[in-house]
Amino acid sequence: MSSADAAWLRMDRPTNLMIVNSVLWFDEPVDWERCKAVFVDRIVDRFDRFHQRAAGGLPLTSPHWEDDPGFDPALHFHHVALPAPHDRATLQAFIADRISTPLDPSRPPWEVFLIDDFGSGCAILVRIHHSVADGIALARVMLTLTDGGEPGAGIAEAASRNGGLHALGSLARLAGAAAHEGIETLLHPEHARTLATGAAGDAQTLAKLLRPGADPRSAIKGEQSIAHLVAWSAPVPLWRVKRAGRAHGATVNDVLVSAVTAAVGRHLREQGDDIDEVHALVPFNLRPLDRPLPRELGNRFGLVLLGLPVGITEPLERLAEVKRRMDAIKDSHEGAFAYGILGLMGRTPVQLEQRLLDYFTAKGSMVLTNVPGPRRRLSLAGTPLSGVLVWAPCSGSVGMSVSVFSYAGKVTVGFLTDAGLVADPQALADGFREELLALARAA
């Protein structure tokens, strides 16, 4: 098991399980036997991790993958019926109940719920542990299920982007210093600046990641509970988002992040929090999207720390500031550095890894992912797929995960929140849609 995968394996906490949760919904029933056969054929039989379990990981040994001698894919599928009134709120409540439930560690870490009676159709909930793969890879794995989707697994060498090889070299120097001088080196920004010499911006990037600091307690960050809630918005036509971006000289991603920022800022003010900025941990893909997925899957991404200007209430001013901050991150090595730090964490003792995890996650209030899905509508086992969302797990002290997913010309946002912090995530999802449409109207 790679050190990055081992780090995710050991991050599980009762309040934050490291499980990627995906929900797919349909406007008509699916042939479940055919669906299960497709899942086994296109995922379980092609990717080794789906019939392997994690083993080892004692204090002085590293965890590894081993074949499950009693593997039976039927044990990983659960067929349930959604109770009345069979609507979106009922489905969200069902998903929320499952999200807080750990996977069986004696089996390969995944499970699928086949859900009848969602409106006129049905839904599927797929839960896969983060140690198997990152959310971007798993979103692609889910799409291999679809009729005419990706042809299946291939063997591809992982590659970094935006100068990642140099950035990882700087991290290697930092790792060597940590090994010889103690792990405190990782937490000393001045030392990090010295080690990162050789590339413009690397020292500043390392200092940003390593300097002490934390987001303040607020209505979205505080004491955590085991229970979680989920909600998602009605879809918005993607052409509206693109038009807003063109009109204001911004990218689609800038517009979407600005709408998330607006919704979160409105929620904070309604809860009495006067805060100018909160930070989001944003996954940064380090794997080429035009190459086949490696058969062993795994994690190949970094996390960039994006400050969201939630205190700016004027929409166009907020969008311009979001764009400025996004542009600054695009030209940095921050994602590659964060990936290297995660790998270092996976090689440390569990107690030290927990300390480092708390140190880094304290900097953020949410995880924010934006996954561009297929542009055309797909089918699964002959049934048209109506919508998809994929939530990355929260780690450490982070209590909210935001998933933006575009599919078939529409974009949807989903919020996964700690129930003790945000009692009504639907208000956040609806607020995102309102803010997004407001930017579109301004265009």
Secondary structure by P-SEA (a helix, b strand, c coil): ccaaaaaaaaccccccccbbbbbbbbccccaaaaaaaaaaaacccccccccbbbccccccbbbbbbccccccccccbbbbbbcccccaaaaaaaaaaaaaccccccccccccccccccccccbbbbbbbcccccaaaaaaaaacccccccccbbbbccccccaaaaaaaaaaaaaaaaaaccccccccaaaaaaaaccccaaaaaaaaacccccccccccccccccbbbbbbcccccaaaaaaaaaaacccaaaaaaaaaaaaaaaaaaaacccccccccbbbbbcccccccccccccbbbbbbbbbbccccccaaaaaaaaaaaaaaaaacaaaaaaaaaaaaaaaccaaaaaaaaaaaaccccbbbbbbbcccbbbbccccccccbbbbbbbcccccbbbbbbbcccbbbbbbbbcccccccaaaaaaaaaaaaaaaaaac
